[in-house]
Amino acid sequence: MNVLFHIDRSVNWNMTVANVMNMLDYGKSENIPFTIEIVANGEAVLELSNRASSEDTLDEKLKVIADQGVIIAACNNALKAHKVNATDLHTFITIVPAGVVEIAIKQNDGYSYIKP
């Protein structure tokens, strides 16, 4: 099953990561493979910077899910708008040219859309 999580508000990161972790755990327990991508745009890209003032636990959780194969994609347009340099992102972050285009492509490819 292919699933796309969309986040555009920084306050929703903890809920989004918890949802992804729950899905990964469920998939393991039920032997259901998931392909998961999180697309961050808007202010949510601020938490993806290694210079962000976000909680260390969020950074750790993002790394854990990335290590489990979850793609964490940042919208390049949002990065520019919020003056976040690509070199400031955590190494496990992928940059996509436009978050809304990435979302549309994934939905066209059959991904289920979830916005916590």
C-alpha positions in Angstrom: 0.0 0.0 0.0 1.3 3.5 -0.9 0.5 6.3 1.4 1.2 10.0 1.3 1.2 12.2 4.4 0.9 16.0 3.8 2.0 18.5 6.4 2.0 22.2 6.1 1.8 23.4 9.7 4.7 22.9 12.1 2.4 22.1 15.0 1.3 19.0 13.2 4.7 17.3 13.1 4.3 15.2 16.2 0.9 13.9 15.2 2.2 13.2 11.6 5.2 11.2 12.9 3.0 9.3 15.4 0.6 8.4 12.6 3.5 7.2 10.4 5.0 5.2 13.2 1.6 3.6 14.0 1.2 2.7 10.3 4.7 1.2 10.2 4.1 -0.8 13.4 0.7 -2.1 12.0 2.3 -3.1 8.7 5.0 -5.1 10.5 2.5 -6.8 12.8 0.1 -7.7 10.0 2.8 -8.3 7.3 1.5 -5.5 5.2 4.2 -3.6 3.3 3.7 0.2 3.2 5.5 2.7 1.0 5.2 6.0 2.8 6.2 9.5 1.9 5.7 12.7 3.9 5.5 15.9 1.9 6.2 19.0 3.9 5.4 22.5 2.5 4.5 25.8 4.0 6.0 26.5 7.4 6.4 22.8 8.2 9.7 22.8 6.3 11.2 24.8 9.1 11.4 21.7 11.3 13.4 19.8 8.7 16.5 22.1 9.2 19.4 20.8 11.3 19.5 24.4 12.6 15.8 24.4 13.7 14.9 25.0 17.3 12.6 22.0 17.2 12.7 19.4 19.9 15.6 16.9 19.6 13.0 14.1 20.0 11.3 15.2 16.8 14.6 15.1 14.9 15.3 11.7 16.4 11.8 10.4 15.4 12.2 11.7 11.8 15.6 9.9 11.6 14.0 6.7 12.9 11.2 6.7 10.3 13.6 7.7 7.5 15.8 4.8 8.4 12.7 2.5 8.0 12.3 3.7 4.4 9.9 6.6 4.8 10.7 9.4 2.3 10.5 12.8 3.9 10.3 15.4 1.1 10.6 19.1 1.5 9.0 21.5 -1.0 11.8 23.7 -2.6 9.4 26.6 -3.0 8.6 26.5 0.7 12.3 26.3 1.6 13.0 29.4 -0.5 10.0 31.3 1.0 11.2 30.5 4.5 14.8 31.1 3.7 16.0 27.6 4.5 19.1 26.5 2.6 19.3 23.0 1.3 22.6 22.6 3.1 20.8 23.2 6.4 18.5 20.2 6.0 19.0 16.9 7.7 20.8 14.5 5.4 17.8 12.2 5.2 15.5 14.9 3.7 14.7 14.8 0.0 13.9 18.1 -1.8 11.1 18.2 -4.4 10.6 21.2 -6.7 7.0 21.9 -5.6 5.1 20.1 -2.8 1.7 20.5 -4.4 3.0 18.9 -7.6 4.6 16.1 -5.7 1.2 15.5 -3.9 -0.6 15.5 -7.3 1.9 13.1 -8.8 1.7 10.7 -5.9 -2.1 10.8 -5.9 -2.1 10.1 -9.7 0.2 7.1 -9.0 -2.4 5.7 -6.6 -1.1 6.9 -3.2 -3.6 7.3 -0.4 -3.6 10.9 0.8 -3.6 11.7 4.6 -3.4 15.1 6.1 -3.2 14.9 9.9 
